[in-house]
Amino acid sequence: MNTRRQLGEFLQIRRSRLRPEDVGVATYGDRRRVPGLRREELALLAGVSSSYYSRLEQGQAANASPEVLDALASALRLDDAERRHLHDLAAGGRRRTASPRPAPERVTPATRQLVAALGDVPVVVLGRRGDVLAWNPPGHALYAGHLAPDRRLTNMARLVFLDAHTRDLYADWPAKARGVVATLRTTAGRHPDDPPLAALIGELSVKSPEFAAMWADHRVKTGGDAVYEMRHPLVGAIHVTQQTLRTADDQAVVVATTEPGSPSHAAMTLLVHGTATRSMQPTG
């Protein structure tokens, strides 16, 4: 991926979202031709030259120092996740040699032990590109019960954007979709030299206009738990809290929980028990 271009687009979009009155810039009633701050106004707030900042947005400048990046992040009022993303993009632009093709991602024995220890709680282990590396039976039943349990070639981003069942699974599908794109955008900043990731983004951009529009928005994952209303075809509505645990090798262990004593908890219990019952039935 062209990280200099990505850096420039990220800066431009964040600049366009800042209104002059948000940062104390006087406009004196003049007519403005661009949304948000002008380049020279942002450069002044960050304490850098207007020409240098313009080159950054145009993808023509490299080796921005951490101090300059922090100044830009403060001027743009970036949160911690966006600030880290800005530094990741700048670091990617400084790389001179191509990185080796990334090794296949595998689940470690420790992560498998964690999944087993969580028992009847739905769990999915995702690689950095959203590939399903492992799931327990409740996790499979909750997120992809319409697919065969063999999770090979299953990718959560593809499911969310290209699979009709998964789209119907989320009452607020756009919120889920934005979360998926924000996670991929963050990953792209950390791993700019990842051909499978670039191929996935290209595929989704071609096959899903909605993905392409959300990708152009340059939002990054801010962290925290995500709460979704899911409309499961077997047990109905479930309000699920998705908590994500990060492993040392940047895999995501996604754990789905419900509020104890709630109708959602009862529905989840029914789904889990139904999954266990079906797995015990003879297959012929």
C-alpha positions as CSV (number, residue, x, y, z in Angstrom):
1,M,0.0,0.0,0.0
2,N,1.1,3.6,-0.7
3,T,1.4,4.8,2.9
4,R,2.4,8.3,1.9
5,R,-0.8,8.6,0.0
6,Q,-2.7,7.1,2.9
7,L,-1.1,9.5,5.3
8,G,-2.0,12.5,3.1
9,E,-5.6,11.3,2.8
10,F,-5.9,10.8,6.5
11,L,-4.6,14.3,7.2
12,Q,-6.9,15.8,4.6
13,I,-10.0,14.1,5.9
14,R,-9.3,14.9,9.5
15,R,-8.6,18.5,8.6
16,S,-11.9,18.8,6.7
17,R,-13.8,17.8,9.8
18,L,-12.5,20.6,12.0
19,R,-14.5,23.8,11.8
20,P,-12.6,27.1,12.4
21,E,-14.7,27.9,15.4
22,D,-13.8,24.5,16.9
23,V,-10.2,25.6,17.3
24,G,-10.5,29.3,17.7
25,V,-9.6,30.3,14.1
26,A,-11.1,33.7,13.1
27,T,-12.8,33.7,9.7
28,Y,-13.8,37.4,9.6
29,G,-16.9,36.4,7.7
30,D,-15.0,35.3,4.6
31,R,-16.5,32.7,2.2
32,R,-14.7,29.4,2.4
33,R,-14.3,27.1,-0.5
34,V,-13.2,24.0,1.4
35,P,-14.9,22.2,4.3
36,G,-13.1,22.5,7.6
37,L,-9.8,24.2,8.1
38,R,-7.5,25.4,5.3
39,R,-4.1,23.8,5.0
40,E,-2.4,27.0,6.1
41,E,-4.6,27.3,9.1
42,L,-3.8,23.7,10.2
43,A,-0.1,24.2,9.6
44,L,-0.2,27.4,11.8
45,L,-1.9,25.5,14.6
46,A,0.7,22.7,14.4
47,G,3.6,25.1,14.2
48,V,4.9,23.8,10.8
49,S,5.4,25.6,7.5
50,S,2.4,25.6,5.2
51,S,4.5,24.3,2.3
52,Y,5.7,21.4,4.3
53,Y,2.3,20.5,5.5
54,S,1.0,20.7,1.9
55,R,3.7,18.2,0.8
56,L,2.6,15.9,3.5
57,E,-1.0,15.9,2.3
58,Q,0.1,15.5,-1.3
59,G,2.2,12.4,-0.4
60,Q,5.4,14.2,-1.4
61,A,7.2,14.4,2.0
62,A,8.8,11.7,4.0
63,N,10.5,11.4,7.4
64,A,8.1,13.5,9.4
65,S,9.5,13.5,12.9
66,P,7.6,12.2,15.9
67,E,7.4,15.7,17.2
68,V,5.8,17.0,14.0
69,L,3.4,14.2,14.0
70,D,2.4,14.8,17.6
71,A,1.9,18.5,16.8
72,L,-0.3,17.6,13.9
73,A,-2.3,15.1,16.0
74,S,-2.9,17.8,18.7
75,A,-3.9,20.4,16.1
76,L,-6.3,17.9,14.5
77,R,-7.6,16.8,17.9
78,L,-7.0,13.2,17.3
79,D,-7.8,10.6,19.9
80,D,-5.2,8.1,21.1
81,A,-6.1,5.5,18.5
82,E,-6.0,8.1,15.6
83,R,-2.7,9.4,16.9
84,R,-1.1,5.9,16.9
85,H,-2.5,5.4,13.4
86,L,-0.9,8.7,12.2
87,H,2.5,7.5,13.5
88,D,2.0,4.0,11.9
89,L,1.3,5.6,8.5
90,A,4.4,7.8,8.8
91,A,6.5,4.9,9.8
92,G,5.3,2.9,6.9
93,G,6.3,5.7,4.5
94,R,9.9,5.6,5.9
95,R,10.4,1.9,5.0
96,R,12.9,1.5,2.2
97,T,12.9,-2.2,1.6
98,A,10.1,-4.6,1.0
99,S,9.1,-6.8,3.9
100,P,9.0,-10.5,3.5
101,R,5.6,-12.1,2.8
102,P,3.9,-12.5,6.2
103,A,3.8,-16.0,7.6
104,P,0.5,-17.8,7.9
105,E,-1.3,-17.0,11.2
106,R,-1.8,-19.9,13.6
107,V,-3.5,-20.2,17.0
108,T,-1.0,-20.9,19.8
109,P,-1.7,-23.6,22.4
110,A,-2.2,-20.9,25.0
111,T,-4.9,-19.3,23.0
112,R,-6.6,-22.7,22.4
113,Q,-6.5,-23.2,26.2
114,L,-8.2,-19.8,26.7
115,V,-10.9,-20.7,24.2
116,A,-11.5,-24.1,25.9
117,A,-11.6,-22.5,29.3
118,L,-14.4,-20.1,28.3
119,G,-16.7,-23.1,27.9
120,D,-20.2,-22.3,26.7
121,V,-19.4,-18.6,26.0
122,P,-19.3,-17.9,22.2
123,V,-15.7,-17.2,21.2
124,V,-14.0,-16.5,17.8
125,V,-10.3,-16.1,17.3
126,L,-9.5,-13.7,14.4
127,G,-6.3,-13.0,12.6
128,R,-5.3,-9.4,11.9
129,R,-7.1,-9.5,8.5
130,G,-10.3,-10.8,10.1
131,D,-9.7,-14.4,9.1
132,V,-11.3,-16.9,11.4
133,L,-8.5,-18.9,13.0
134,A,-10.6,-20.8,15.5
135,W,-14.1,-20.8,17.1
136,N,-15.8,-22.9,19.6
137,P,-19.2,-24.4,18.8
138,P,-21.2,-21.6,20.4
139,G,-19.1,-19.0,18.5
140,H,-19.8,-20.7,15.2
141,A,-23.5,-21.0,16.0
142,L,-23.8,-17.3,16.9
143,Y,-21.9,-15.8,14.1
144,A,-22.0,-18.3,11.2
145,G,-24.3,-21.2,11.9
146,H,-25.4,-21.2,8.3
147,L,-21.8,-22.2,7.3
148,A,-20.0,-25.5,7.8
149,P,-18.1,-25.6,11.0
150,D,-14.8,-25.9,9.1
151,R,-13.7,-22.2,9.3
152,R,-11.0,-22.4,6.6
153,L,-11.3,-19.5,4.1
154,T,-13.9,-17.8,6.4
155,N,-13.2,-14.1,6.8
156,M,-15.4,-11.9,9.0
157,A,-15.0,-8.8,6.8
158,R,-16.2,-10.7,3.8
159,L,-19.1,-12.1,5.8
160,V,-20.2,-8.7,7.0
161,F,-20.1,-7.1,3.5
162,L,-20.8,-9.9,1.1
163,D,-22.9,-12.4,3.0
164,A,-26.7,-11.8,3.2
165,H,-27.1,-13.9,6.3
166,T,-24.6,-11.9,8.2
167,R,-26.0,-8.6,7.1
168,D,-29.4,-9.7,8.4
169,L,-27.8,-10.8,11.7
170,Y,-27.2,-7.3,12.8
171,A,-30.1,-5.0,13.5
172,D,-27.8,-2.0,13.0
173,W,-25.7,-3.4,10.2
174,P,-24.1,-0.1,9.2
175,A,-22.6,0.3,12.8
176,K,-21.2,-3.2,12.6
177,A,-19.8,-2.6,9.1
178,R,-18.1,0.7,10.2
179,G,-16.5,-1.2,13.1
180,V,-15.1,-3.8,10.7
181,V,-13.7,-1.1,8.3
182,A,-12.2,0.8,11.2
183,T,-10.4,-2.3,12.4
184,L,-9.1,-3.0,8.9
185,R,-7.9,0.6,8.5
186,T,-6.0,0.4,11.8
187,T,-4.4,-2.9,10.7
188,A,-3.4,-1.4,7.3
189,G,-1.6,1.3,9.1
190,R,0.3,-1.2,11.2
191,H,1.0,-3.6,8.4
192,P,1.4,-1.6,5.2
193,D,3.5,-4.3,3.5
194,D,0.9,-7.1,3.7
195,P,-0.2,-8.4,0.3
196,P,-3.1,-10.6,1.5
197,L,-4.5,-7.6,3.4
198,A,-4.2,-5.3,0.4
199,A,-5.9,-8.0,-1.8
200,L,-8.7,-8.3,0.7
201,I,-9.3,-4.5,0.8
202,G,-9.2,-4.4,-3.0
203,E,-11.7,-7.2,-3.3
204,L,-14.1,-5.6,-0.9
205,S,-13.8,-2.2,-2.5
206,V,-14.7,-3.7,-5.9
207,K,-17.5,-6.0,-4.7
208,S,-19.1,-3.7,-2.1
209,P,-19.8,0.0,-2.8
210,E,-20.6,0.4,0.9
211,F,-17.2,-0.8,1.9
212,A,-15.5,1.5,-0.6
213,A,-17.4,4.5,0.8
214,M,-16.6,3.6,4.4
215,W,-12.9,2.9,3.5
216,A,-12.6,6.3,2.0
217,D,-13.7,7.8,5.4
218,H,-10.4,6.8,7.1
219,R,-11.9,6.0,10.4
220,V,-9.8,3.9,12.7
221,K,-10.7,1.5,15.5
222,T,-10.9,3.3,18.9
223,G,-11.1,0.2,21.1
224,G,-13.6,-0.5,23.8
225,D,-16.5,-3.0,24.0
226,A,-19.1,-3.1,21.2
227,V,-22.8,-3.8,21.9
228,Y,-24.9,-5.1,19.1
229,E,-28.5,-6.2,18.7
230,M,-28.4,-9.5,16.8
231,R,-31.4,-11.0,15.1
232,H,-30.5,-14.7,15.2
233,P,-32.6,-16.9,12.9
234,L,-32.9,-19.7,15.6
235,V,-33.4,-17.8,18.9
236,G,-34.5,-14.3,17.9
237,A,-33.2,-11.0,19.2
238,I,-30.1,-11.0,21.4
239,H,-28.3,-8.0,22.8
240,V,-24.6,-9.0,22.7
241,T,-21.5,-7.4,24.2
242,Q,-18.5,-8.2,22.1
243,Q,-15.2,-7.9,24.2
244,T,-12.0,-8.3,22.3
245,L,-8.8,-9.6,24.0
246,R,-5.5,-9.1,22.1
247,T,-2.9,-11.8,22.1
248,A,0.9,-11.2,21.9
249,D,0.9,-12.0,18.1
250,D,-1.9,-9.4,17.4
251,Q,-4.7,-11.9,17.1
252,A,-8.2,-11.0,18.5
253,V,-10.1,-13.3,20.8
254,V,-13.7,-12.0,20.5
255,V,-15.9,-13.1,23.4
256,A,-19.7,-12.6,23.2
257,T,-21.6,-12.1,26.5
258,T,-25.1,-11.2,27.5
259,E,-26.5,-9.6,30.7
260,P,-27.3,-12.2,33.3
261,G,-31.0,-12.7,33.8
262,S,-32.0,-10.9,30.7
263,P,-34.0,-12.2,27.8
264,S,-30.9,-12.1,25.7
265,H,-29.1,-14.3,28.2
266,A,-32.0,-16.8,28.0
267,A,-31.8,-16.7,24.2
268,M,-28.0,-17.3,24.3
269,T,-28.4,-20.2,26.7
270,L,-31.0,-21.7,24.3
271,L,-28.6,-21.3,21.4
272,V,-25.7,-22.8,23.3
273,H,-27.7,-25.8,24.5
274,G,-29.2,-26.4,21.1
275,T,-25.7,-26.4,19.6
276,A,-24.5,-28.9,22.2
277,T,-27.6,-31.1,21.6
278,R,-27.0,-31.1,17.8
279,S,-23.4,-31.9,18.2
280,M,-24.3,-35.0,20.3
281,Q,-26.7,-36.4,17.7
282,P,-25.5,-39.2,15.5
283,T,-24.5,-38.1,12.0
284,G,-25.4,-41.4,10.4
